[in-house]
């Protein structure tokens, strides 16, 4: 490096300035330098950041266009459904009568008599014959009234034509109904995807406006508190304040990071920031990164206990469970019982849970998500496979819980020391093409306990049809226990019940949740 100095005497001044700068740099605490770095990044973004902002704006415009297109497509399907639901100009029966006249009677010498002079009588005859075809599936020449038998020279041909036309009519009705149902499904799915894209647009818009400054500051604060995180995301919704998602390496489940993180973010945001689950909700031991979601101003939290065991004490259990932290203060608790036992059943139930959880986390409604899982179960294998779905959606702001059961046994709610049974009659996912998703809603208060389990536990307590009463008594006796202990105890009691009967216990899984 060459330094050009106009006067030799300037060297002393230059060295003095450099020394003073070095002295100031080394004696300023690193915390203030980091703050200065963040401040400079915020006020003087580099070229790369400007380019990234431009790309984000372009993507935001593209998302808006996609959302508009999907909404228009959904609207088109709605218009088609409304149009086809209007009364048709030519009733279906009239079309059938015209087809009979054209196919059988048009070239008959008696056509003017039957279809012109005696039109109303012929009309009544055909109406009665089509009614008989609807009742018995077919008509024969013997079913014709005497007046028509004596006059018509094409009885056999007429009977065959009426039977065939009615079968075709019923088949067309069936496919018209299926087409309308398919259009409704597509309309709902398009609207659901449009809503998801709208959420992505809102999230991206917030990031563009914020420029990532808050995420960077939170990451720096957590690092200083010895809570390293890989990524920080702030998501802003209109209904509630900003939610924070933290991605970090999986710890030893002592949730110390959660308590310290809550305190730190509460101080930064000026509002209580808490997780939805009191205990660590991360159940995937094989994964290296966990996600912690913190919500502003939650009214409730859930303490959850989980337990499961395979058939006959086997370590591989065909029943699976999972927990999910969703947007706007909602959490999902899901159980699934795969067909059969062992490894294959475990794969089936795990696939159902993974797919359902991912759909819910993308923002899809619970009804649409469950229907999508059912369709997946029907398509993913040529052999007969099915799995139950037991879903609980809890709103931690309002205390409302939605129960959705697809082939699952009853759940129990302990409310004010009274036990109520939540049940629904429906087949498991993967059995029928179309399933009716119905939810049961309840309002929870602090101290309420929710219990859901698979049929292995339910069958263990079966005593002459008194399963509900036996389980109610058990739940009342153990309601004082923490949820993890209560779940383990119920599994143990169920195994003991099976042993007393001399049988072999089926796969068992149980989930106990307490609102705090």
C-alpha positions, 0 to 999 in steps of 0.5 A, a space after each residue: 500500500 502506498 500512502 501519499 502525503 503532501 507534507 512530512 509533518 502529516 505523518 505524525 498526525 496520521 499515526 495519532 489518528 490511527 492510534 486513537 481509532 484503535 484505542 476506541 475500537 478495542 475499549 468499546 464493549 462488543 454489545 454496542 458494536 453489534 448494535 451499531 452493526 444492526 443499525 447500519 444494516 438497517 439504514 444502509 442496505 447493500 445492493 444484495 438486500 435491494 435486489 432481494 427486496 425487488 425479488 420479494 416484491 415481484 414474488 408478492 405480485 405473482 402471488 396476488 395474481 395467482 390468488 386472484 386467478 384461483 378465486 376466479 376459477 372457484 367462482 366459475 365452478 360456483 356459477 356452473 353449480 348454480 346454473 345447473 341447479 336451476 330447473 331445466 326447460 325440459 323435465 327429465 321424464 318428458 325427455 324419457 317419454 319423447 325417447 319412447 315415442 321416437 324409438 318405438 312408436 314413430 313408425 307405427 300405424 297407431 302413432 297418431 291415435 296413441 300420441 295425438 288423440 289419446 296423448 294424455 292416456 298414453 302419458 299416464 300409462 308410461 308414467 305408471 310403467 316408469 314408476 314400476 321400473 323404478 320400483 322393480 328395476 324392469 318392466 315386462 309385457 305382462 306389466 302393461 295395462 289391458 287397454 295398452 295390451 289390446 292396442 299395442 303391437 310392440 309390447 315386448 319392444 316397448 317394455 325393453 326400451 322403457 327398462 333400458 331408458 330408465 337404467 340410462 336415466 338413473 346412470 346419468 343421474 348418478 354421474 350428474 351427482 358425482 360431477 356436481 360433488 367433484 365440482 364442489 370439491 374442486 371449488 372448495 380446494 381452489 378457495 382453500 389454496 387461494 386463502 393459503 396464497 393470501 396468507 403467504 402474500 401477507 407474510 411476504 408483504 410484512 417481511 418487505 415492509 420490515 426488511 428483516 430487521 426485527 428477525 435479525 435483532 431477535 436472533 442477536 438477542 437470543 444468541 447473546 442469551 446463549 439460545 442459538 437459533 438457525 432462523 427467526 420468522 415473524 408472521 403478522 395477522 390482522 386478528 392477533 399480534 405478530 407470532 414468532 417462529 424459532 427454528 433451532 437444533 433439537 435439545 434434550 426436551 428440558 424446555 429451558 430454552 422455551 421459558 427463557 425465550 418467552 421472557 426475552 421476547 416478552 421484553 422485546 414485544 412489550 406483550 406476553 409471548 408464550 408457547 401453545 404447549 406447556 411441555 416440549 411438543 417436539 416428538 420427532 426424535 430423528 429430526 435435528 431441527 425443531 420449531 417453537 411458535 410463540 403467540 402474543 397474549 395467549 389466555 390458555 396453554 395446554 399441558 399434554 401427556 402422551 403414551 403408547 405401546 404395541 400389541 402384546 408389549 411390542 415396541 413397534 406400535 401401529 397407533 401414532 400421535 402428533 401435536 401441531 402449532 398452528 396460526 392465530 393461537 390454535 393447536 392440533 392434537 391428532 391420533 391415528 390407528 392404522 389398519 392391523 398391527 406392527 410396522 405396516 400399521 405404524 407406517 399407515 398411521 404415520 403417513 396420515 398424521 404427517 399429511 394431515 399435519 402439513 395440510 393444517 400448518 399450510 393454513 387449510 381448513 380442518 374439514 378440507 384437510 381431513 377430506 384430502 387425507 381420505 382421498 390420499 388413503 384411497 389413491 396411495 395403494 391398490 390394496 385396501 388400507 385405512 386408518 382412523 383420524 381423531 383430531 382435536 383443534 383447540 383455540 388458546 385465545 377463546 378456549 373453544 375445542 373442535 372434535 373431528 372423528 373419522 372412525 375413532 372411538 369416543 373422547 372424554 372431557 372432564 369439565 367442572 368435575 363432570 365427565 362427558 363423552 364426545 363421539 361421532 359415527 363415521 368410517 375410517 379414512 380410506 374406506 369411502 370415496 366421500 366422507 362427511 366431516 362433522 365437528 363437535 364443539 365445546 367451550 373449555 375453561 382452566 382445569 378442563 381435561 381432554 382425553 383421546 385414545 385409540 380402540 386398543 384402550 377402548 376395548 380393554 375397558 369393555 365390560 358388558 357395554 359399560 366402557 363409558 362408565 368404567 372410563 368415566 370412573 377412572 378419569 375422575 380418580 386420576 384427574 389430579 395427576 399431571 397429564 404425562 402421569 395420567 396417560 401412562 397410568 391409563 395405559 397400564 390400567 388398560 394392559 392390566 384389564 386385558 391380562 385379567 381377561 386372559 387376552 392379548 393387548 392390542 396397539 394402544 395410544 393415548 393423549 391427555 391434555 389439560 388446559 392451564 
